[in-house]
Structure formats: structure tokens, C-alpha cells
Amino acid sequence: MRTNEQMISDLKEIVKPYIQNQHGFDSLTEETDFINDLKINSANLVDVVLDIEDKFDIEIDNDSMDKMLNVKAALEIIETKLSEK
Amino acid sequence: MQRIGNDIVDLKVAATESNWQRKGFLNKIFTAKEQEYIHNSDNKFNTVWRLWSMKESAYKLYIQQNAERFFNPKKLECTIFSENDGQVIIGASSFSTSTKGNDSFIFSTALVDKSTTVISCDFKIKRGTQSEQTYDAIIQYFAQLTGSKLSKLTIHKSTNHIPYLYFRNKQLPWSISLSHHGTFGAFSLIKN
């Protein structure tokens, strides 16, 4: 079982290549918005989703992806999908 | 109130930032019908980004009407009518899109009523301060168009990140949309 800190750190590793706002990345919290705070372009948000699927070996359906605009929502979806495994 | 959404894609930058051939990529973004457009296209890369810009422009218009943001590209479905004209359906909403472009960029605008008069402009920008340059471009254009004093014009974003033009801190009855990507910027405006 991963702790919340580990999950955030895994997620930070995943989003790192796509961020366009270093300050937002350095001060990342659960409230951080991928698009507004990290300036990840929306096409790269697709890569973030695919990278999460690869890293955690889960499948994120479109309805789950729908809410995936910030760190908190992403963590919740990962946890839900992991618990369903 | 008539509203507008737009989106510009720098094709050189898109080619380096995204790998559309990555496993799972197309399937996360495009419906079966849209994937058909791509597979049947002579220039798959361009078709991917044309459809993407259509979706983005329609999404930017849609969230002005329905405050809730979402990330679900397949909730939007494109129909291509011609090289320039298209349509995007989101739930019960339908938007007309107009797309132009060349080897360097693709630029789409979305409207509810396609007979609306739109002013759109695309331009080259330097990387680093793209949003500032896009703001400056629309403000300078608008000052000239309306004879308004440049120093009194500003742009503020609503809590939902939708930009509006202001003159002497008063919101103007125009709908605008701003976009930038890589070395291209664009703005669109309609008068209400």
C-alpha cells in the first residue's frame, strides 16, 4: 500500500516532463490544478493519464478522466482504480 | 450574449510535445468516427491537430455557458464538412467551427450561430511570454478598432478563467477568446 506522500511523489515524477510553470510544480499540493497552476497543455494531459495508467497498471475510463483536472482528483481516481484491482 | 471559443496549434511544437502515435493516445481523445477521419486522411498528423483544435475551440465556448470544467475529449464529437467548416457536438449543444491553417499552424474558432460576425487574427509570437504578447495584440487591435485609449483597456479573467475586455475597469459587451501555442498566438472577438 502506498502512502499519500508516495502517491504525490509518484504523480510529481509523472507530470514533471509536461509542466510549463516551475513555481507551480515546486509548490505542488493536492489543490494544484494541472492546467491553471502547472500550465500543462491539454494534449499533454492525455499523456499524464496514459503515464498514470502505465505506472500504476490501471485503466482510467473516460468518466473517471472527466474530473482529472487537479492533483486531488487524480489521486482519488488512482486509489479507486487500485482498490478495484 | 453571443460567445466565441478559439484554439491555435503550432504544428512544429505539437510534433515535439506530443506523440499522437503513442499507444492509447488517439483512443483517449477521439471517437470511432473521428478516428476514421484520421485513418482515411492523407495527412494524419494534420487531421489529428485539426480535430483537436476544433474540440478545444468548442470546449472553450461550452464552458462559458456551462461553468463546470471537465477533461473528457471524447464527450465532444467532431464532424468535418469541408476543409474549413465543421461541427462539434457536446451533449445537447452544437457548435459550428471554422478552421484555417497551413504547414505551420492550425487555427479553429467555434460559434453557436455561424452567421455571427467574427474578427479573428493569428500572429507570430516569441516563446517565453506568450500570454502577455497575446493580451497586448488584442488590446492594441481593439484600441485601434474602437478608437479607445490603449492605456485604459485591460483584460481580466473571471473565476472560471474566461477572459473579458475592460475599459476603465468596466466590462465591455464583447466576447473574446485568446489562444497561444509555441510561436503562434491568436485572438477572436464578437460584439454583443
Interface residues (C-beta under 8 A of the other chain):
Chain A: N36 N41 S42 A43 N44 L45 V46 D47 V49 L50 E53 N62 D63 M65 D66 K67 M68 L69
Chain B: A14 E17 S18 R22 K23 G24 F25 K28 I29 W52 E56 R69 F70 F71 N72 P73 K74 K75 H161 H181
